[in-house]
Structure formats: C-alpha cells, structure tokens
Amino acid sequence: MVDLSSQYHNIQRQIDAKFKEVLSSASFINGDEVKAFEQELADYLSVKHVIPCGNGTDALQIAMMGLDLKPGDEVITVDFTFAATVEVIALLQLKPVLIDVNPDTFTMDIEQLKAAITPKTKAIVPVHLFGQCADMEAILHIANTHNLYVIEDTAQALGADYVFSDNTRMKAGTMGIVGTTSFFPSKNLGAYGDAGALFTNDDALAKKLKSIVNHGMSKRYFYDRIGVNSRLDTLQAAVLRIKLPLLDGYAAARQKAAAYYDTAFQNCDAISIPKRSIQSTHVFHQYTLKVPEEVRTGLHEFLKEQGIPNAIYYPVPLHSQEAYKHFSFDSKKLNTTQALCKTVLSLPMHTELDDEQLAFISDKVLEFINNT
Ligand SMILES: *Cc1c(COP(=O)(O)O)cnc(C)c1O
C-alpha cells in the first residue's frame, strides 16, 4: 500500500547525517529539533501553536482533556473512521454519539449532525477521512450556534486546504478550537516511529495542552493538572523536519497517481471513483473505490493473488464492534457506514508510484471486473 523504503532512499543522506548529529547530541527528548519542528509546522499551517506529542491517538485524548470534557459529556463523531477517534472518547468516560458519513465524500453527514445534538453535547469531532476535509463551514456554523467545541481529526489530511464560501482558505486541522494529527509512518507526513501533534490558535488552550503532554507539569516537579506522558522524540522530529518541506510535493505525487486511476476507471460502470469535495483539496491519504458488494470480495482476493496490495478501510462499522457495543448505538441510523464497509476498497497510494505500476494495478482491476 505504501513504499516507505524508496521514499527513505531518496532522502537517505540527509536523514542519516541528521541522525548522527542527534545521536551525538544525546538530547533524545525535547531536543532542539523538536522546537524547530514546532515552529516550522506552525508556519506551514498558519496556526499559532503546534504541540507535538507521542502519536495521533494521544493527540485526540489530550485535546479532550485540555477542553475539560467531563464524564457523561456527549461527543459526536462518525461511525466510519479509525477506532482511535472513538476509543479516546470512551477512555475518558465521555459518551460517544456516532453519526453517519456522506456516501460520496466519506465525511460527516451534516443533517445527522444537526439531529444528534442534545443539551449534553459538548464537542464535535469531524474526521478528514482519506485526505479531504469534512464540510467545515457547516460544522463550524452548527458548533457556533450550539456553543460546541470542534476537534478536527486531521490524521489523514495534513496539508489539505479547505475553501470557505468567501474564498478564505485554511489548512485542515486549524479551523476548530483544536486540531490533531498523526505522523505514523504511513501517514502523509510520516515519521520513522510513532509521533503526533495538536494545533490551536487559542493561547490559553495551548498552554494547557503543553502541560498535559508532560504530566500536567507547569514548572519542574509542580503539577497543575493530571496529564500524560506523550512527547515527541528528537529523532522523530529530525525526520519530520526533513520531510515537511517535501509534503506538498508528496501530495502532488499522490494526486497524480489518483488522476491516473480516475482516468483508467472512468468508463467502468461497476467502479465509483472517489468523489472530490468542492470545498476541499484532496491529499489522497487513501484512494478508495466503491464496487458492488458481490464484486468486492473477489476483487480483494484477486488483487492479492496478483501481488497487488489492497485494503478495506474499514471492514466493520465502529458501532457494531465488540468493544463499543455496550453504548447501544442505533444501527438503523448508520446505514451508509454499513453499506460502505461492504463496498469500499483502497488501492496502493503513495509518493513513489510510477506509471508502469499504476498501469499494472488498474489493468488488473479492470481485468477482474470485466471477467465477472
Ligand atoms: C492514524 C489515525 C489516528 C491515530 O493515529 P496514531 O498515531 O496511529 O495513534 C487517529 N485518527 C485517524 C482518522 C487515523 O487515521
């Protein structure tokens, strides 16, 4: 699905030299590279504060801790996402309220969002799934009307731009009170291990988040609040600093691969190519097709046999997972997620795909479909 070794090969000299430098400095946690990366990412995103942390799941948890969400508070998010989004809500004993996504863009359904708000609702967590932004203009409007926090899960869409109806452009993750991201190796900006970050324009919240990531410490051995241990390693920051200036180029390589797939599949009725939102650029964390349920299983197996990696994100809706069943979600309201879980299929998508690989992959997809 990804080709991290070719990508490393292209920047190997820089990485290796920088690693040697960090190793000699022996400043492994919160070294100079971490502070430099904070600033460079803040500049790239045009956001006031970047708070690095251990991973994208922690980032979500720390965001909810920083906003002082309390047990029983309702947090609305989507059923069609990676488990981390719902996991942290449950861990903090908040109440997850799962709603459906738009079947074309795979992001939060606005009508269901409106219907899900109750007097106990405190926050909305839109997920910018597969690389494009949820309908943030509508979500922010609803949040303002009801006085709710918006926490943007930007783990899959770092670098995407959202365009408001007045043509203002903002980076994914910088529109809500707080945004979170992951630098897991296969994400669009990937470290060489676990890493994550939070973004905010709110000075007071930034200060709080900075203390929560480090045990709630205000100054050394003085603790103002309960925190966690979730820091960014200096070695990871060094990798991220080398890769950040390449991020837009990486997105362009992904968009080029997506355009190749689009053209290859445009005349095939059995395949729905991923629909682009009119308000967001798409940085293609995943290139996700929809095919009829009766075709999907066979296609998945056939591609595997041909040596073509492909994946189902996500095969089971979160509402019906063993771990979350006790919340008794109303599955009748989550039809789109159930249908998507049976019809989606993601093809290889990364920065190093060449035309020969893309031709091979798309030919094999079409070969299977035309013979079924
Ligand atoms: C990857 C991911 C996360 C979690 O990030 P980790 O760094 O793996 O903890 C959270 N939300 C979404 C949507 C993700 O894709």
The ligand as an SDF file (V2000), in Angstrom:
LIG
                    3D

 15 15  0  0  0  0  0  0  0  0999 V2000
   -3.9790    7.0550   12.2240 C   0  0  0  0  0  0  0  0  0  0  0  0
   -5.2070    7.6750   12.7690 C   0  0  0  0  0  0  0  0  0  0  0  0
   -5.3240    8.0350   14.1250 C   0  0  0  0  0  0  0  0  0  0  0  0
   -4.3490    7.6130   15.1740 C   0  0  0  0  0  0  0  0  0  0  0  0
   -3.0450    7.9530   14.9720 O   0  0  0  0  0  0  0  0  0  0  0  0
   -1.8670    7.1200   15.7000 P   0  0  0  0  0  0  0  0  0  0  0  0
   -0.6750    7.9890   15.5020 O   0  0  0  0  0  0  0  0  0  0  0  0
   -1.7710    5.8160   14.9770 O   0  0  0  0  0  0  0  0  0  0  0  0
   -2.2340    6.9670   17.1200 O   0  0  0  0  0  0  0  0  0  0  0  0
   -6.4670    8.7120   14.5250 C   0  0  0  0  0  0  0  0  0  0  0  0
   -7.4490    9.0030   13.6650 N   0  0  0  0  0  0  0  0  0  0  0  0
   -7.3890    8.6540   12.3620 C   0  0  0  0  0  0  0  0  0  0  0  0
   -8.5230    9.0270   11.4650 C   0  0  0  0  0  0  0  0  0  0  0  0
   -6.2770    7.9640   11.8700 C   0  0  0  0  0  0  0  0  0  0  0  0
   -6.2380    7.6170   10.5810 O   0  0  0  0  0  0  0  0  0  0  0  0
  1  2  1  0
  2  3  1  0
  2 14  2  0
  3  4  1  0
  3 10  2  0
  4  5  1  0
  5  6  1  0
  6  7  2  0
  6  8  1  0
  6  9  1  0
 10 11  1  0
 11 12  2  0
 12 13  1  0
 12 14  1  0
 14 15  1  0
M  END
$$$$
